[in-house]
């Protein structure tokens, strides 16, 4: 029989631990609402690894969990099997690069949306 603990991703373990650390101040429902999830059960699914963390939600998840978005982003890249992207991200000092045809890297545009920054397409 396979031990399920070996199947849980690093980001799922991180989320589970961080949500537990905040549980004295925030419920999973509070965290889900801060992130923008309509259903609270998404938090349980993320913690268990049944659902992958969407890259476009990394910043809002990091904010709700009061953690470093860069660390969370690297974990999310690993979870999605993007090892090359993770290496490029870490090797570039944490600045996000986008890949285009021919394996060339370039910086994305940073867009201002409602007073906060979001990564846009270039």
C-alpha positions in Angstrom: 0.0 0.0 0.0 1.3 3.5 -0.9 1.8 6.0 2.0 -0.3 9.0 1.0 2.1 11.4 2.8 4.6 10.8 0.1 2.1 11.9 -2.5 1.3 15.3 -0.9 3.1 18.2 -2.6 5.4 20.6 -0.7 3.0 23.4 -1.3 0.1 21.4 0.2 2.2 20.7 3.3 3.1 24.4 3.5 -0.5 25.5 3.2 -1.7 23.0 5.8 1.0 24.2 8.3 0.4 27.9 7.6 -3.3 27.7 7.9 -3.0 25.8 11.2 -0.6 28.5 12.5 -3.2 31.2 11.7 -6.2 29.2 13.0 -6.3 31.1 16.2 -7.0 34.3 14.3 -8.6 33.2 11.0 -11.0 30.5 10.1 -10.7 28.6 6.8 -13.8 30.5 5.7 -12.1 33.8 6.4 -9.0 32.7 4.4 -11.1 31.5 1.5 -13.0 34.8 1.4 -9.7 36.8 1.5 -8.3 34.8 -1.4 -11.5 35.2 -3.4 -12.9 31.7 -3.3 -16.6 31.3 -3.2 -16.5 27.8 -1.6 -14.7 27.2 1.7 -14.0 23.6 0.8 -11.4 24.7 -1.8 -9.1 25.4 1.2 -9.4 21.9 2.4 -8.7 20.6 -1.1 -5.6 22.8 -1.4 -4.3 21.6 2.0 -4.7 18.0 1.1 -3.2 18.3 -2.4 -6.4 17.2 -4.1 -6.4 20.6 -6.0 -3.4 22.3 -7.4 -2.7 25.9 -6.4 -3.5 28.1 -9.5 -0.6 30.4 -10.3 -2.9 33.4 -10.8 -4.0 33.0 -7.1 -0.5 32.9 -5.6 -0.4 36.6 -4.6 -3.9 36.6 -3.0 -3.1 33.3 -1.2 0.2 34.7 0.1 -1.5 37.8 1.3 -4.3 35.9 3.1 -1.7 33.6 4.7 0.6 36.5 5.6 3.5 34.8 3.9 6.2 35.5 1.3 4.6 35.4 -2.2 8.0 34.6 -3.8 8.3 31.4 -1.7 4.7 30.4 -2.4 5.3 31.0 -6.1 8.3 28.8 -6.2 6.4 26.1 -4.4 3.5 26.5 -6.9 5.9 26.2 -9.8 7.3 23.0 -8.4 3.8 21.6 -7.8 2.9 22.2 -11.4 6.0 20.4 -12.7 7.6 23.5 -14.1 11.2 22.8 -12.9 12.8 24.8 -15.7 10.6 27.8 -14.8 11.4 27.4 -11.1 15.2 27.3 -11.9 14.9 30.4 -14.1 12.9 32.2 -11.4 15.4 31.4 -8.6 18.4 32.1 -10.8 17.1 35.5 -11.7 16.9 36.7 -8.1 13.2 36.1 -7.9 12.1 38.3 -10.8 9.5 36.6 -12.9 10.4 35.9 -16.5 8.2 34.7 -19.3 9.2 32.2 -21.9 8.5 32.7 -25.6 9.3 30.9 -28.8 12.9 29.8 -29.1 13.4 29.5 -25.3 14.2 33.2 -24.9 13.2 34.8 -21.6 11.8 38.3 -21.1 10.3 40.3 -18.3 6.5 40.6 -18.1 4.8 43.9 -17.9 3.6 44.8 -14.5 0.1 46.1 -14.6 -1.6 48.3 -12.0 -5.0 47.0 -11.1 -7.0 48.6 -8.3 -3.9 49.8 -6.6 -2.1 46.5 -6.7 0.4 45.0 -9.2 -0.4 42.1 -11.4 1.7 40.3 -13.9 0.6 40.9 -17.5 1.4 39.5 -20.8 4.1 41.0 -23.0 
